[in-house]
Structure formats: C-alpha cells, structure tokens
Amino acid sequence: MSTEKKQSKGAVAFAAGAVAGAAEISVTMPLDTVKTRMQLAGGGTSSIGVARSIVQNDGVSGLYRGMSAMLAQVSLKAAIRFLAYEQIRSSFCMVLDKETQKKNAITLNFFSGVLAGFTEAVVWVTPTERLKVLRQASAGSGGHAGASGSLGGL
C-alpha cells in the first residue's frame, strides 16, 4: 500500500473516531453529569432526584454543562483508538501473508483492538482522567486542592 493511501486511511480513521466520540458524549453526557453530581454530594440522593434538580435549577442545558471539555476528551480518545487500531492492524498485515491474515482474521482483529485500547489508555485516557479527578476534587476548595493551574496534575 502506498504511503499516500496509508496516510489517507489514517486520517479517515482519526476523523471517524472523532465523530464517533462526539456522538457518544452527546448521548452519555447527561448520565455523566448526574453521576458526578451524586459523587460530589456524597450520596443520599437518587439519580432521578439529582437529574430532576439539575433540570429544575439549570434547565436541560444543565445536563450538558462542561460539554466542550468532555467533547474534546472523548472525541480525541476515540480518534486515537481508531487511528491506533488501523496502524496496528496494518503493521500486523505487513508481516503476515494473505493466507495467514484470512485464517486468523478474528485473532488479528482482537489483538489490534486490545493494543489500540492500550495505546488510547496510555496516550490519552490516563492523563486526562487524572486531570479531571484533580479538578473535581478541588471543587468547593477554592481550586487549590491537588493541583496548581490547568496542567498542575501532570
């Protein structure tokens, strides 16, 4: 496969991952907002009660508070995973003949996916989740618990 075709395939995989991540967070953001509010409150309130309170106080848009940060985080996470999958699978295919690829397609796809998930976790998820937790932990403490500045937790 030509270098130009590989780059194009990688760009398509990255873009597809970003779109998939955006679709994912658009659906799951309200659930994550409710979960985070419940965790910060320390329990004692049902998820339905928390969701109702958010909607009453902030409207439906309150369920999407922080959407831009989550959109960036989740879209890039999925984009990295999709790109890593394509790159890893292509690397395997370069060293395996066509017959071996066909005979072991499920195994090839499985290990490409596992390694793509590992890459995503190391490159993006672990650092961004650490920052998210440090920022959430500092809520209500004047913003100084655990990290200084936006990147203080790295």
Secondary structure, DSSP 8 states (H G I E B T S, - for coil): --HHHHHHHHHHHHHHHHHHHHHHHHHHHHHHHHHHHHHHHTS-S-HHHHHHHHHHHH-GGGGGTTHHHHHHHHHHHHHHHHHHHHHHHHHHHHHS-HHHHHHTHHHHHHHHHHHHHHHHIIIIIHHHHHHHHHHHHTTTTTT-SS-SSTTTT-
